[in-house]
Amino acid sequence: MEYIDYYKVLGISKSADESIIKSSYRKLARKYHPDLNPGNKEAEKKFKEINEANEVLSDPIKRKKYDQYGKDWQQADDIEKMQRDRAQSTHRQGQSFGSGTFGGDNAEDFSEFFSAMFGGETGRSSSRNKFRGQDIQATLHLKLTDVYKTQKQTITVNGKNIRLNFPAGIADGQVIKIAGQGGPGVNNGPNGDLYITFVIENNTAFKREGDNLYSSVDLDLYTAVLGGEMVVDTFDSKVLLKIPEGTQSNTKVKLKGKGFPKYKKENEMGDLYITYIVKVPINLTDHEKGLFVELQKLKKDGQK
């Protein structure tokens, strides 16, 4: 197996913590996602490397094995066991034949150790070693309205139907791991994992940033000046808002708890921010213009 520097793939240092790994992965996964780079084989290869690097470095146990064994990290348990067996056998043989002498089963154990280290598949090692199955990458396209509520969905991967429960609040570009649903293991080794990348299409008039939603509503000049009431849309309902007198254009109000569901936090919601856009009336009649002129004069006289 060719050695791949996972730290270099994610553009991070070996001392990077979990938050840095997560942030770098999400940024690169979105940049090289196949849906954003159709037909680009280089981007597809890069995307696979990014997911592979994240799988290893985001898992403390796998990361430790990778740091110690490099490309052979998946065989770390076998290698360590062979090292222990070798040490014990050498100790026994040393008592009979002298230090550094190999013979009997010890020579075969020594051969197995190097077979595991350098990829050989001869002798007992090929029948005894268990290898983890390959991880599988899948992409699931959903609309923003689909992830507003928790839902169940069946997906087909490699001819197998997998029924999954998707929590509300999944983000665009988010990756979820389904343990054991990847490729089959070798020699009764464990199955690989399934990684699902979500591509969320915003099919609404709302802008989503994290758990918060943003929208703009037009406010007529008369209501902005005199105050009043206005019905506005939230994501799943309508609310009646009171408009204060003298509301300025670009005034922003917050509707607490009317945003998007927080991922895996039941009954917790973000906020909805509404920006008022005051619309100046056009196509006025002469009479209407005259009233505005009169109002202007009154305003000037009051300032004298």
PyMOL commands that set and color helices and strands:
alter all, ss='L'
color gray80, all
select helices_A, chain A and resi 6-10+18-31+34-36+41-57+60-97+105-118+123-128+144-147+221-226+286-303
alter helices_A, ss='H'
color red, helices_A
select strands_A, chain A and resi 136-143+151-157+160-166+175-178+194-201+207-209+212-220+228-233+238-243+252-255+272-279
alter strands_A, ss='S'
color yellow, strands_A
deselect
rebuild
show_as cartoon
